[in-house]
Amino acid sequence: MAGFHRASLVFAMLVAVSSMSSNCFQAEARRLLDTGLPEIPTLPMPEIPTLPKPELPTVPKPEIPTLPKPELPTVPKPEVPELPKPELPTVPKHEIPELPKPELPNVPKPEIPALPKPELPTLPKPEVPKKPEITTP
């Protein structure tokens, strides 16, 4: 418990000191803004002496001797005996016996009785009353 109280006391003192010293930084910043910038003198450009270009010595090209082309000995082609062509044996065709086609029995069509057409009753035409005329004085 005592450690917590010391830490809180140190934190409170740190906040108090930082709030007092923040005013000084503003004053110093104002002083920096008020002062003018010093003039920087221009220096003359130094002269660089020209150096001679380095030259590489010429080296003679080496001569490559020509080599004779090697000759390969001719090899006789081996004789391969001809193989007889294989023949496939003939496969006998299997005959599929024909099955009799099933016949469907004749079913008589059912007679559907004719329905009478519905008749809509005729309604009398409604009469719309005429608009009354309004006379303005």
N, C-alpha and C positions, 0 to 999 in steps of 0.2 A: 504494500500500500504506500509505503514511503517513497518508493521509486516512481510511482505514478504521479505523486504530488510534485516531485522534483522536476519530472519531465514537463508537466503542465506549466510550472513556474518558468522553466527555461524557454518554453515556447512563447509564453506571454512576454518575456523580456525581449525575445528576438523580434516579435511583431512591433513592440514599442520602439526599439532602436531603428528598425528599418523604416518606420513611418517618419521618424525625426530626420533621418539622413537623406530621404528622397527629395527634400526641399533643396539641398545643396546641389544635387545634380542638375536641377532646372536652372539654377543661377549660373552654373558653369557653362551650360549649353547656351544661355543667352549671351554670355561674354564671348563665346566662340563665334556666334552669329554676328556680333557687333564688330569684331575685328576684321580688317580687310585682308585679302590674300596677298602674300608677298610676290613681288615681280621676279620672274625667273629669267635670268639672262640667257640670251641665245648664244650658243657656242658655234664657232666656225667648224665647218666640216673638215675632217682630216683628209689629207691626200694619201691615196693608197698607191704604192709604187706598182708598176706593171711588171709581172714576172714573165720570163720567157716560157713558151709552151714546151713541155717535155716531149721529146721525140723518141719513139721506140726504135731500137736498132733493127735493121732488116735481117731476117734469118733466111738462109737459102732453103727452098722447099726440098724435103727429102725425096729421093727417087725410089719408088716401090718397084722391085723387080717383078717381072711378069712370070707367073707360074704356068707350067704346061697343064693343059686340061687333062684330068685323069680319064682314061678310057675304060669303060666297064666291059668285061668280057660278055659275050653273048651266050645266053643260057638256052639250050634247046628246050622246046616246049614239050612237056610230058604228054604222052598219048593216053587218052582216057578212052576205055572201051565204051561203046554205045550200049546203053541199057535198053531193054525192050520196054515198050510203052505198056503201062499197066492197063488192063481192061477190067471194067467193072462187070460183075455178073448181072445178068438180067433178072430182075425181080418179077415174079408172076403177079399179075393184077388180081386183086381180090374183088370178087363180084359181090355186091351188096344186094341181097334179095329185096324185091319191092314189096312193101307192106300194103295191105288194102287200106284205102282211105276211109276214115269213119264218116258215116252219113248222119247228119242231124235230122231228127224227126220234124215233120212239118207241124207247126203249132198254129192254130187258127188265131187270127187277130181279134182282139176283143172289140166289141162295138161300143163306142162312146156315144151316149145320148147327147143330142144337140141341146144346148142351153138357150133359152129365149133371151133376146137382147133386152137389156134393161132400158126402159123408157123414162126419160126425165120429164117431170111435170112442167108445164108451161106456167111461168109466173107472170102476173100482170106487171106492166111497166109502171114504175113509180112516177108520180107527177111531182115536178119541182115547182114550188110556189114562186110567183113572180116577185121581183124586188119592189118594194114600195118606193115610190118617187117622193123625194123630199124637196119641197119648194122653199127657196130662200127668199125672204123679203127684200 
